[in-house]
Each structure stands twice: as structure tokens, then as C-alpha cells.
Amino acid sequence: SKSFAQNLFRGMIEPEQAFPYPKVLNEDQLETLQMLVPIAERVMGEQNDPLLNDELERVPEETTQNLRELGAFGLQVPEDLGGVGLTNTQYARLTEIVGGNDLG
């Protein structure tokens, strides 16, 4: 069926019905994002400790410094100003990773 609701009740999800996102990234932007996603996942998985952050009620300076060195605080800053120059779509994908690992 082409009905999203009917398929939902039948337990049959058609991904193209649930995620009809337009393709808003050009090839270079997509390549950049595909390079950054594994790095963000690794950093958030290996260097960030959400339980420690909650216990301390802050992010340890070492973690913050590591994020600075990776350029995480300049993701949307234009490249000509020393930033990474990500689009809103690229930035949103990276913040999904952060939120999935530590909402605090």
C-alpha cells in the first residue's frame, strides 16, 4: 500500500515514505560529511564520558580541549574565517551523534 498509516498499522514500514528527505548536499559536502561522521562517532564514544559529565555537572576540560583541537567549535564558521564551513544539514547530522551519546 502507498498509505503510510496503513503500512504502519500492518507493521510494514517503507523507508522512502518515512524519510523523504530531499538531497540538499552536493557531492563535496556529502564527501565531507561522510569523512566527519566516523570521527565524531569515535570521539564521542572514546573521549566523552556522559556519566562523568553528569557527576561533575560539566564536561572535563580535557574533553573540551580535544573537541577544540578537532575544530568542533568552528563547524559552521566560514572557512575564510578559519572554520570548517558546514551547512545546516551537515551540522545537524553531527549534532545527532553528540545527542545520541550525551544529552547533558
PLY file of the C-alpha trace (Angstrom):
ply
format ascii 1.0
element vertex 104
property float x
property float y
property float z
element edge 103
property int vertex1
property int vertex2
end_header
0.00 0.00 0.00
1.08 3.59 -0.57
-0.59 4.66 2.68
1.98 5.38 5.38
-0.59 4.99 8.19
-1.97 1.71 6.83
1.52 0.28 6.44
2.42 1.43 9.95
-0.52 -0.49 11.43
0.40 -3.53 9.35
3.99 -3.37 10.59
5.31 -2.67 7.14
7.47 0.43 7.05
8.51 1.77 3.67
11.63 3.88 4.34
11.00 6.19 1.40
7.64 7.10 2.99
9.16 7.83 6.40
12.32 9.55 5.25
11.58 11.53 2.10
14.45 13.93 2.75
15.48 15.93 -0.27
19.05 15.64 -1.41
20.39 19.01 -0.28
24.12 18.27 -0.22
26.33 18.43 -3.28
28.97 15.75 -3.83
31.74 17.62 -1.98
29.51 18.36 1.01
28.40 14.73 1.19
32.01 13.55 1.00
33.00 15.93 3.81
30.14 14.70 5.95
31.00 11.05 5.30
34.54 11.83 6.46
33.40 13.65 9.63
30.71 11.23 10.85
33.09 8.37 11.81
35.42 10.85 13.52
32.55 12.32 15.54
31.31 8.85 16.49
34.80 7.81 17.59
35.41 10.97 19.62
32.04 10.81 21.34
32.44 7.10 22.03
36.06 7.14 23.21
36.72 10.56 24.71
33.36 11.62 26.12
32.05 10.05 29.34
28.41 11.09 29.85
28.26 9.58 33.34
31.32 11.55 34.43
29.85 14.70 32.86
26.68 14.20 34.91
28.64 13.51 38.07
30.82 16.62 37.64
27.92 18.67 36.25
30.24 19.85 33.48
32.39 18.49 30.67
36.01 17.97 31.79
38.47 20.48 30.36
40.49 17.71 28.68
37.44 16.62 26.67
36.61 20.23 25.79
40.20 20.85 24.67
40.16 17.73 22.48
36.98 19.00 20.82
38.61 22.42 20.29
41.64 20.81 18.65
39.35 18.90 16.28
37.62 22.14 15.29
34.27 21.19 16.83
33.61 24.76 17.96
34.00 26.15 14.44
31.90 23.71 12.46
29.61 26.35 10.96
32.14 29.17 10.90
33.00 30.01 7.27
36.28 28.59 6.00
37.68 32.04 5.20
37.37 32.83 8.93
39.19 29.66 10.00
36.17 27.41 10.48
35.00 24.22 8.83
32.13 25.90 6.96
29.49 23.18 7.33
25.95 23.67 6.09
22.99 23.37 8.48
22.34 19.84 7.18
25.91 18.71 7.81
25.92 20.33 11.24
22.59 18.71 12.17
23.94 15.26 11.31
26.94 15.76 13.58
24.81 17.08 16.44
22.68 13.91 16.13
25.80 11.98 17.05
26.52 14.22 20.02
22.93 14.00 21.24
22.91 10.24 20.84
25.93 9.95 23.12
25.40 12.67 25.69
22.37 14.95 26.01
23.77 16.78 29.02
0 1
1 2
2 3
3 4
4 5
5 6
6 7
7 8
8 9
9 10
10 11
11 12
12 13
13 14
14 15
15 16
16 17
17 18
18 19
19 20
20 21
21 22
22 23
23 24
24 25
25 26
26 27
27 28
28 29
29 30
30 31
31 32
32 33
33 34
34 35
35 36
36 37
37 38
38 39
39 40
40 41
41 42
42 43
43 44
44 45
45 46
46 47
47 48
48 49
49 50
50 51
51 52
52 53
53 54
54 55
55 56
56 57
57 58
58 59
59 60
60 61
61 62
62 63
63 64
64 65
65 66
66 67
67 68
68 69
69 70
70 71
71 72
72 73
73 74
74 75
75 76
76 77
77 78
78 79
79 80
80 81
81 82
82 83
83 84
84 85
85 86
86 87
87 88
88 89
89 90
90 91
91 92
92 93
93 94
94 95
95 96
96 97
97 98
98 99
99 100
100 101
101 102
102 103
